[in-house]
């Protein structure tokens, strides 16, 4: 029986996959993600298993182990991948999940809360009636609005996702 990774590699054009990875990574870089984490994320996302080792990522992307390490550290910090041990081995695999965007955005909610606190402090110190204070107050109002809408948006997404893909969203 053919292993899933071998099947995945044999049935796909590696050049086309590489082009997709680089193209999607470029889009992520334009949106603000650092280049190497963007490439690693795109490679993981395009893998049928959704999980690759450091060696597999290095080989596919033609990058050093240090580049892989830095990229996965960044992606783990922003909750765009998880680390898992290979059974019976000390090697780690890095995995993206079907809900990685949901998780990444949900974790951004905590960042927005911290921004709100800082902005409130800024409005207090600068004075709400000054031009700078009003600008900060408007920024604060925007983040409060986004924060208020976020929970409903995420719930609507879960319902929509379940309709499209079913309720079982566990990784392979």
Secondary structure as a PSIPRED ss2 file (coil, helix, strand):
# PSIPRED VFORMAT (PSIPRED V4.0)

   1 X C   1.000  0.000  0.000
   2 X C   1.000  0.000  0.000
   3 X C   1.000  0.000  0.000
   4 X H   0.000  1.000  0.000
   5 X H   0.000  1.000  0.000
   6 X H   0.000  1.000  0.000
   7 X H   0.000  1.000  0.000
   8 X H   0.000  1.000  0.000
   9 X H   0.000  1.000  0.000
  10 X H   0.000  1.000  0.000
  11 X C   1.000  0.000  0.000
  12 X C   1.000  0.000  0.000
  13 X C   1.000  0.000  0.000
  14 X H   0.000  1.000  0.000
  15 X H   0.000  1.000  0.000
  16 X H   0.000  1.000  0.000
  17 X H   0.000  1.000  0.000
  18 X H   0.000  1.000  0.000
  19 X H   0.000  1.000  0.000
  20 X H   0.000  1.000  0.000
  21 X H   0.000  1.000  0.000
  22 X H   0.000  1.000  0.000
  23 X H   0.000  1.000  0.000
  24 X H   0.000  1.000  0.000
  25 X H   0.000  1.000  0.000
  26 X H   0.000  1.000  0.000
  27 X H   0.000  1.000  0.000
  28 X H   0.000  1.000  0.000
  29 X H   0.000  1.000  0.000
  30 X H   0.000  1.000  0.000
  31 X C   1.000  0.000  0.000
  32 X C   1.000  0.000  0.000
  33 X C   1.000  0.000  0.000
  34 X C   1.000  0.000  0.000
  35 X H   0.000  1.000  0.000
  36 X H   0.000  1.000  0.000
  37 X H   0.000  1.000  0.000
  38 X H   0.000  1.000  0.000
  39 X H   0.000  1.000  0.000
  40 X H   0.000  1.000  0.000
  41 X H   0.000  1.000  0.000
  42 X H   0.000  1.000  0.000
  43 X H   0.000  1.000  0.000
  44 X H   0.000  1.000  0.000
  45 X H   0.000  1.000  0.000
  46 X C   1.000  0.000  0.000
  47 X C   1.000  0.000  0.000
  48 X C   1.000  0.000  0.000
  49 X C   1.000  0.000  0.000
  50 X C   1.000  0.000  0.000
  51 X E   0.000  0.000  1.000
  52 X E   0.000  0.000  1.000
  53 X E   0.000  0.000  1.000
  54 X H   0.000  1.000  0.000
  55 X H   0.000  1.000  0.000
  56 X H   0.000  1.000  0.000
  57 X H   0.000  1.000  0.000
  58 X H   0.000  1.000  0.000
  59 X H   0.000  1.000  0.000
  60 X H   0.000  1.000  0.000
  61 X H   0.000  1.000  0.000
  62 X C   1.000  0.000  0.000
  63 X C   1.000  0.000  0.000
  64 X C   1.000  0.000  0.000
  65 X H   0.000  1.000  0.000
  66 X H   0.000  1.000  0.000
  67 X H   0.000  1.000  0.000
  68 X H   0.000  1.000  0.000
  69 X H   0.000  1.000  0.000
  70 X H   0.000  1.000  0.000
  71 X H   0.000  1.000  0.000
  72 X H   0.000  1.000  0.000
  73 X H   0.000  1.000  0.000
  74 X H   0.000  1.000  0.000
  75 X H   0.000  1.000  0.000
  76 X H   0.000  1.000  0.000
  77 X H   0.000  1.000  0.000
  78 X C   1.000  0.000  0.000
  79 X C   1.000  0.000  0.000
  80 X C   1.000  0.000  0.000
  81 X C   1.000  0.000  0.000
  82 X E   0.000  0.000  1.000
  83 X E   0.000  0.000  1.000
  84 X E   0.000  0.000  1.000
  85 X E   0.000  0.000  1.000
  86 X C   1.000  0.000  0.000
  87 X C   1.000  0.000  0.000
  88 X C   1.000  0.000  0.000
  89 X C   1.000  0.000  0.000
  90 X C   1.000  0.000  0.000
  91 X C   1.000  0.000  0.000
  92 X E   0.000  0.000  1.000
  93 X E   0.000  0.000  1.000
  94 X E   0.000  0.000  1.000
  95 X E   0.000  0.000  1.000
  96 X C   1.000  0.000  0.000
  97 X C   1.000  0.000  0.000
  98 X C   1.000  0.000  0.000
  99 X C   1.000  0.000  0.000
 100 X H   0.000  1.000  0.000
 101 X H   0.000  1.000  0.000
 102 X H   0.000  1.000  0.000
 103 X H   0.000  1.000  0.000
 104 X H   0.000  1.000  0.000
 105 X H   0.000  1.000  0.000
 106 X H   0.000  1.000  0.000
 107 X H   0.000  1.000  0.000
 108 X H   0.000  1.000  0.000
 109 X H   0.000  1.000  0.000
 110 X H   0.000  1.000  0.000
 111 X H   0.000  1.000  0.000
 112 X H   0.000  1.000  0.000
 113 X H   0.000  1.000  0.000
 114 X H   0.000  1.000  0.000
 115 X H   0.000  1.000  0.000
 116 X H   0.000  1.000  0.000
 117 X H   0.000  1.000  0.000
 118 X H   0.000  1.000  0.000
 119 X H   0.000  1.000  0.000
 120 X H   0.000  1.000  0.000
 121 X H   0.000  1.000  0.000
 122 X H   0.000  1.000  0.000
 123 X H   0.000  1.000  0.000
 124 X H   0.000  1.000  0.000
 125 X H   0.000  1.000  0.000
 126 X H   0.000  1.000  0.000
 127 X C   1.000  0.000  0.000
 128 X C   1.000  0.000  0.000
 129 X C   1.000  0.000  0.000
 130 X C   1.000  0.000  0.000
 131 X H   0.000  1.000  0.000
 132 X H   0.000  1.000  0.000
 133 X H   0.000  1.000  0.000
 134 X H   0.000  1.000  0.000
 135 X H   0.000  1.000  0.000
 136 X H   0.000  1.000  0.000
 137 X H   0.000  1.000  0.000
 138 X H   0.000  1.000  0.000
 139 X H   0.000  1.000  0.000
 140 X H   0.000  1.000  0.000
 141 X H   0.000  1.000  0.000
 142 X H   0.000  1.000  0.000
 143 X H   0.000  1.000  0.000
 144 X H   0.000  1.000  0.000
 145 X H   0.000  1.000  0.000
 146 X H   0.000  1.000  0.000
 147 X H   0.000  1.000  0.000
 148 X H   0.000  1.000  0.000
 149 X H   0.000  1.000  0.000
 150 X H   0.000  1.000  0.000
 151 X H   0.000  1.000  0.000
 152 X H   0.000  1.000  0.000
 153 X H   0.000  1.000  0.000
 154 X H   0.000  1.000  0.000
 155 X H   0.000  1.000  0.000
 156 X H   0.000  1.000  0.000
 157 X H   0.000  1.000  0.000
 158 X H   0.000  1.000  0.000
 159 X H   0.000  1.000  0.000
 160 X H   0.000  1.000  0.000
 161 X H   0.000  1.000  0.000
 162 X H   0.000  1.000  0.000
 163 X H   0.000  1.000  0.000
 164 X H   0.000  1.000  0.000
 165 X H   0.000  1.000  0.000
 166 X C   1.000  0.000  0.000
 167 X C   1.000  0.000  0.000
 168 X C   1.000  0.000  0.000
 169 X C   1.000  0.000  0.000
 170 X C   1.000  0.000  0.000
 171 X C   1.000  0.000  0.000
 172 X C   1.000  0.000  0.000
